[in-house]
């Protein structure tokens, strides 16, 4: 396969009321035929978004927005349909923004690599959809929860140091008493 796919670096810059440093990131392989909606889903998967009931949009460097057009709100010539607009409109080195949840504003800087990639060489397969193939950093929960019952007001419970787990793996389970 020739080098026809895009490599797109996605850095999570801010969200949930604060800026992130160091910034977690992922690098994606994406075909020019993929849509921005498919890229948005891949980004949300890679950044552990589990509540998908939020608006999202891309902001291109030329001022165009790519999102679900709203005829009651948007000038239709200023918004490209996220489900129909293909990544083929992106150029090498281009930077753009992806925002998930327009309330909490999980904002990502997206950068298209200067050179194209062969997905077989880069990740070992040719995926049907955009696919992350490298990543780093701790991904924050989209609501800031640190544990299952976190209400953001209660202090963190003490660390049980693996004693709360079933004894089905070495080091797990209750410690023997002496």
C-alpha positions in Angstrom: 0.0 0.0 0.0 1.3 3.5 -0.8 1.6 6.2 1.9 -1.9 7.6 1.5 -3.2 7.8 5.0 -3.1 10.8 7.3 -1.3 10.7 10.7 -3.1 13.1 13.0 -1.8 14.1 16.4 -4.5 15.0 19.0 -3.5 16.8 22.2 -6.1 17.3 24.9 -5.5 21.0 25.9 -8.4 21.7 28.3 -11.8 20.7 29.5 -14.0 20.4 32.6 -13.0 23.9 33.7 -9.2 23.7 33.5 -6.2 23.5 31.3 -4.2 20.2 31.2 -0.4 19.9 31.7 1.2 17.8 30.7 -1.3 17.3 27.9 -2.4 13.7 27.2 -2.4 12.9 23.5 -3.0 10.2 20.9 -1.8 9.8 17.3 -4.4 8.5 14.8 -4.1 6.8 11.4 -7.0 8.1 9.2 -7.9 7.7 5.6 -8.8 10.7 3.5 -12.2 9.0 2.9 -13.1 9.0 6.6 -15.5 11.6 7.8 -15.0 14.1 10.6 -17.8 12.3 12.4 -15.8 9.1 12.3 -12.7 10.9 13.5 -14.8 12.5 16.4 -16.0 9.0 17.5 -12.4 7.7 17.4 -11.1 10.6 19.5 -14.0 10.2 22.0 -13.2 6.4 22.2 -9.4 7.1 22.7 -10.1 9.7 25.4 -12.5 7.5 27.3 -15.7 9.5 26.7 -18.5 7.3 27.9 -21.4 9.9 27.9 -21.7 10.7 24.3 -24.9 12.8 24.6 -23.1 16.1 24.0 -22.6 18.4 21.0 -19.2 18.4 19.3 -17.5 20.4 16.6 -14.3 20.9 14.7 -13.0 24.4 14.0 -10.8 24.6 10.9 -8.0 27.1 10.6 -9.9 29.0 7.9 -12.8 29.7 10.3 -15.1 27.0 9.0 -16.9 24.8 11.5 -17.6 21.1 11.0 -20.5 19.9 13.1 -24.2 18.9 13.0 -25.7 21.9 11.2 -28.5 23.6 13.0 -30.7 25.4 10.5 -32.3 27.5 13.3 -29.0 28.7 14.5 -26.2 28.4 11.9 -25.6 30.1 8.7 -25.6 27.0 6.6 -22.7 28.1 4.4 -20.4 28.5 7.5 -21.0 25.0 8.9 -19.9 21.8 7.1 -21.9 18.6 7.9 -19.8 16.5 10.2 -21.3 13.3 8.9 -20.6 14.1 5.2 -17.3 16.1 5.3 -14.3 14.0 4.6 -10.8 14.3 6.0 -9.5 14.6 2.5 -10.0 18.4 2.8 -7.1 18.4 5.4 -3.6 19.4 4.3 -0.2 18.3 5.5 0.8 20.3 8.6 -2.7 21.8 9.0 -3.9 22.4 12.6 -7.5 22.5 13.7 -9.5 22.2 16.9 -11.9 19.5 18.1 -14.3 20.4 20.9 -16.3 17.7 22.7 -19.2 18.8 24.9 -19.7 22.5 24.2 -20.6 23.0 27.9 -17.4 21.5 29.5 -15.4 22.3 26.4 -13.0 19.3 26.1 -10.8 21.1 23.6 -8.2 19.3 21.5 -5.5 20.6 19.2 -5.3 18.5 16.1 -2.2 18.5 13.9 -1.9 16.7 10.6 1.6 15.3 10.1 3.8 16.6 7.3 4.0 13.3 5.6 1.4 10.5 4.9 1.7 7.0 6.4 1.0 3.5 5.3 -1.3 2.0 8.0 0.1 -1.5 7.5 3.6 -0.2 8.3 2.4 2.1 11.1 -0.1 -0.1 13.0 -0.1 -3.5 11.3 -3.6 -3.3 9.8 -5.7 -1.2 7.5 -8.6 -0.2 9.9 -12.1 0.5 8.7 -12.2 3.7 10.8 -9.7 6.2 12.2 -7.6 4.4 14.7 -5.2 5.5 17.4 -1.7 4.0 17.2 0.3 5.9 19.8 -0.6 7.7 22.9 0.6 9.1 26.2 -0.7 10.8 29.4 -3.5 10.3 31.9 -7.0 10.9 30.5 -9.3 12.7 32.9 -12.8 11.5 33.5 -15.2 13.7 31.6 -17.0 14.6 34.8 -14.0 14.7 37.1 -14.9 11.6 39.0 -12.1 9.7 40.6 -13.9 6.6 41.7 -17.3 4.9 41.1 -19.4 6.8 43.8 -17.5 10.1 43.6 -19.9 13.0 44.1 -16.9 15.5 44.0 -17.7 16.5 47.6 -16.8 13.5 49.6 -13.1 12.9 50.5 -11.3 10.1 48.8 -11.6 6.8 50.6 -8.5 5.2 52.0 -6.5 3.0 49.6 -7.3 -0.7 50.5 -4.0 -1.7 48.9 -5.6 -4.5 46.9 -7.2 -6.2 49.9 -10.7 -5.4 48.6 -10.1 -7.6 45.5 -10.9 -11.3 45.1 -7.9 -13.6 45.8 -7.8 -14.8 42.2 -4.6 -13.1 41.2 -1.2 -13.0 43.1 -1.2 -10.1 45.6 -4.9 -9.7 45.6 -7.3 -10.3 48.4 -7.2 -10.2 52.2 -3.7 -10.4 53.7 -3.0 -13.3 56.0 -2.9 -12.3 59.7 0.1 -13.2 61.7 
